[in-house]
């Protein structure tokens, strides 16, 4: 079950990396001084990726917990 723990940690880190990327993309869009409509369009592009990253992190943490529970 050690492989499940390490695999879950890797999946969690992948989700965390995507979350950081989403944060940086939104910060870049805000600093660009876009109009309200352009900023809203940019944020609408980031929301599905952000949601997927949260799901990926949650799934990875569940894998870690299951790996610890089954060990």
N, C-alpha and C positions, 0 to 999 in steps of 0.2 A: 504493500500500500504506500510505500515511500514514493513510488513513481506518481501516484495520484496527487500527493502533496506537492511535489515539485512541478508537475504539470499544471496544477491549479494555481500555484504561485506565478508561473510564467503567463498563464491566461490573465490573471489579475494585473500583472505588470503591463501586459499589452493593452488592457482596458484603461489603465491609468495613463499610459502614454497617449492614447487617443483623447482622453479627457483634457490633458495638458495641451494637446494640439488644438482642441476646440477652444479652449480659453485663449490661447495665443492668437488664433484666427479672429475671434471676436474683438480682442483688444486692438488688433491691427485695423480692423474695419472701423472701430470707433475712433481711432486716432487719424484715420484717413479723412475725416470730416465729410462723410457721405451725407446725402440728403436722407430724410426720414424714410422715403420709399426704398432707396437703395440699401440703407442699413437694414431695414426690415426684410428685404429680399435676401441679403447675406445671412441674416440670423435664421431665416427659414431654411436655408441650405445646411446650416450647422446643427439644427435641432435633431434631425434623425440620426446623425452621426453621434451626437452627444448621448442620445437615448440608447443607441447600440453599445456605446462604450460603457455606460452604466450597467447594462445587462451583462456585458462581457465580464466586467469586474465582479459583479454579483455571482455569476456562474463560476468564476475562478475561486472565489472565496467559499462557495458551497463545496467545490471539489476538495479544497484544503480541509474543511471541516469534516467531510466524509472520510477523507484519508486518515485524519487523526482519529476519528471515531472507530474506524475499522482496524486500526493498528493495534 
